[in-house]
């Protein structure tokens, strides 16, 4: 029996040595895999950094192009607005305002005819006050019709005719 025990002890010791050897091999293999994973992670990180830099450069270029385009559009809009409102020829602005708000005489103020603008505004105000009486509605209708006709006349004239007639010649009505 002592021999069986010795054999069992030897067998256990052999099994332990084998397990120890196998654990060492697995540890070496795990270490190699770990190094390989580190190398791949480093390579992936470098590729990701490169892609991020490329994307950043593309985004910056696109933003710069958008900025330039937006600036150009804003300048065009500003120039167009200035030409309509502050330029010598206010034909389009006066024509549209005459059609839309002609009853109030706003287009007269745009062209610099303050007296005529005040006359239309006062007649429209009196028309609103007297709208419960039949004459008030007629006054509002008349000032609206005057504005509509003047707006159509303004918009159908050539720029040169409009400028010469209403801004240089100072013709206040029709």
C-alpha positions as CSV (number, residue, x, y, z in Angstrom):
1,X,0.0,0.0,0.0
2,X,2.9,2.3,0.6
3,X,3.9,1.7,-2.9
4,X,0.4,2.7,-4.1
5,X,0.6,5.8,-2.0
6,X,3.9,6.7,-3.4
7,X,2.7,6.1,-6.9
8,X,-0.3,8.3,-6.2
9,X,2.0,11.0,-4.8
10,X,4.3,10.8,-7.8
11,X,1.3,10.8,-10.1
12,X,0.0,13.9,-8.3
13,X,3.4,15.5,-8.5
14,X,3.7,14.7,-12.2
15,X,0.2,16.1,-12.8
16,X,1.1,19.2,-10.9
17,X,4.3,19.6,-12.9
18,X,2.4,19.2,-16.2
19,X,-0.2,21.7,-15.1
20,X,2.5,24.1,-14.1
21,X,4.2,23.7,-17.5
22,X,0.9,24.1,-19.3
23,X,0.1,27.2,-17.3
24,X,3.5,28.6,-18.2
25,X,2.9,27.9,-21.9
26,X,-0.6,29.5,-21.7
27,X,0.9,32.5,-19.9
28,X,3.5,32.9,-22.6
29,X,0.8,32.5,-25.3
30,X,-1.4,35.1,-23.5
31,X,1.5,37.5,-23.3
32,X,2.1,37.1,-27.0
33,X,-1.5,37.7,-27.7
34,X,-1.5,40.7,-25.4
35,X,1.5,42.2,-27.2
36,X,-0.2,41.6,-30.6
37,X,-3.4,43.2,-29.3
38,X,-1.4,46.2,-28.1
39,X,0.3,46.5,-31.5
40,X,-3.1,46.3,-33.3
41,X,-4.7,48.8,-30.9
42,X,-1.8,51.2,-31.5
43,X,-2.1,50.8,-35.3
44,X,-5.9,51.3,-35.1
45,X,-5.4,54.4,-33.0
46,X,-2.9,55.8,-35.5
47,X,-5.3,55.1,-38.4
48,X,-8.2,56.7,-36.4
49,X,-6.1,59.8,-35.7
50,X,-5.1,60.1,-39.3
51,X,-8.7,59.8,-40.4
52,X,-9.8,62.3,-37.8
53,X,-7.2,64.8,-39.1
54,X,-8.4,64.2,-42.7
55,X,-12.0,64.7,-41.7
56,X,-11.1,67.8,-39.7
57,X,-9.3,69.3,-42.7
58,X,-12.2,68.5,-45.0
59,X,-14.7,70.0,-42.5
60,X,-12.6,73.1,-42.2
61,X,-12.4,73.5,-45.9
62,X,-16.2,73.0,-46.3
63,X,-16.8,75.5,-43.5
64,X,-14.5,78.0,-45.2
65,X,-16.3,77.5,-48.5
66,X,-19.7,78.0,-46.8
67,X,-18.4,81.0,-45.0
68,X,-17.2,82.6,-48.2
69,X,-20.5,81.7,-50.0
70,X,-22.6,83.1,-47.1
71,X,-20.6,86.3,-47.0
72,X,-21.0,86.7,-50.8
73,X,-24.7,86.1,-50.6
74,X,-25.1,88.6,-47.7
75,X,-23.1,91.2,-49.6
76,X,-25.4,90.7,-52.7
77,X,-28.5,91.0,-50.5
78,X,-27.1,94.1,-48.9
79,X,-26.3,95.7,-52.2
80,X,-29.7,94.8,-53.6
81,X,-31.4,96.2,-50.5
82,X,-29.4,99.4,-50.7
83,X,-30.2,99.9,-54.3
84,X,-33.9,99.5,-53.7
85,X,-34.1,101.6,-50.5
86,X,-31.3,104.1,-50.6
87,X,-30.5,104.4,-54.3
88,X,-31.6,107.2,-56.6
89,X,-34.3,105.0,-58.2
90,X,-36.9,103.7,-55.7
91,X,-39.3,102.4,-58.3
92,X,-39.8,98.8,-57.1
93,X,-40.1,99.7,-53.4
94,X,-42.6,102.5,-54.1
95,X,-44.6,100.4,-56.5
96,X,-45.0,97.5,-54.2
97,X,-45.8,99.7,-51.2
98,X,-48.3,101.6,-53.3
99,X,-50.2,98.4,-54.2
100,X,-50.1,96.9,-50.7
101,X,-50.3,100.0,-48.5
102,X,-51.4,102.6,-51.0
103,X,-54.5,103.6,-48.9
104,X,-52.0,104.9,-46.2
105,X,-49.8,106.8,-48.7
106,X,-46.6,105.1,-47.6
107,X,-45.3,105.2,-51.1
108,X,-45.6,109.0,-51.1
109,X,-43.3,109.2,-48.1
110,X,-40.7,106.8,-49.8
111,X,-40.6,109.1,-52.8
112,X,-40.2,112.2,-50.6
113,X,-43.8,113.6,-51.0
114,X,-44.6,114.3,-47.4
115,X,-47.5,116.6,-48.0
116,X,-49.2,114.2,-50.4
117,X,-48.5,111.3,-48.0
118,X,-50.1,113.1,-45.1
119,X,-53.1,114.0,-47.2
120,X,-53.7,110.3,-48.1
121,X,-53.1,109.2,-44.5
122,X,-55.5,111.8,-43.1
123,X,-58.2,110.8,-45.7
124,X,-57.8,107.1,-44.9
125,X,-58.0,107.9,-41.1
126,X,-61.2,109.9,-41.6
127,X,-62.5,107.1,-43.8
128,X,-61.8,104.6,-41.0
129,X,-63.5,106.8,-38.4
130,X,-66.6,107.3,-40.7
131,X,-66.7,103.7,-41.9
132,X,-69.9,103.2,-39.9
133,X,-71.4,105.8,-42.2
134,X,-71.4,105.0,-46.0
135,X,-69.0,107.9,-46.9
136,X,-66.1,106.4,-44.8
137,X,-66.0,103.2,-46.9
138,X,-66.0,105.3,-50.1
139,X,-63.0,107.3,-48.8
140,X,-61.0,104.2,-47.9
141,X,-61.9,102.6,-51.3
142,X,-60.9,105.8,-53.1
143,X,-57.5,106.0,-51.4
144,X,-56.9,102.3,-51.9
145,X,-57.7,102.7,-55.6
146,X,-55.3,105.7,-55.9
147,X,-52.5,103.6,-54.4
148,X,-53.2,100.6,-56.6
149,X,-53.2,102.7,-59.8
150,X,-50.1,104.6,-58.8
151,X,-48.3,101.3,-57.9
152,X,-49.2,99.8,-61.3
153,X,-48.0,103.0,-63.0
154,X,-44.7,103.0,-61.0
155,X,-44.0,99.4,-61.9
156,X,-44.8,99.6,-65.6
157,X,-42.6,102.6,-66.3
158,X,-39.0,102.1,-67.3
159,X,-36.4,103.0,-64.7
160,X,-35.4,106.1,-66.6
161,X,-38.9,107.3,-67.0
162,X,-39.8,106.7,-63.4
163,X,-36.7,108.5,-62.2
164,X,-37.2,111.5,-64.5
165,X,-40.9,111.8,-63.8
166,X,-41.2,111.1,-60.0
167,X,-37.8,111.8,-58.6
168,X,-36.3,114.5,-60.8
169,X,-39.6,116.1,-62.1
170,X,-41.3,115.7,-58.7
171,X,-44.7,114.8,-60.1
172,X,-46.7,113.9,-56.9
173,X,-49.9,112.5,-58.4
174,X,-50.4,109.8,-61.1
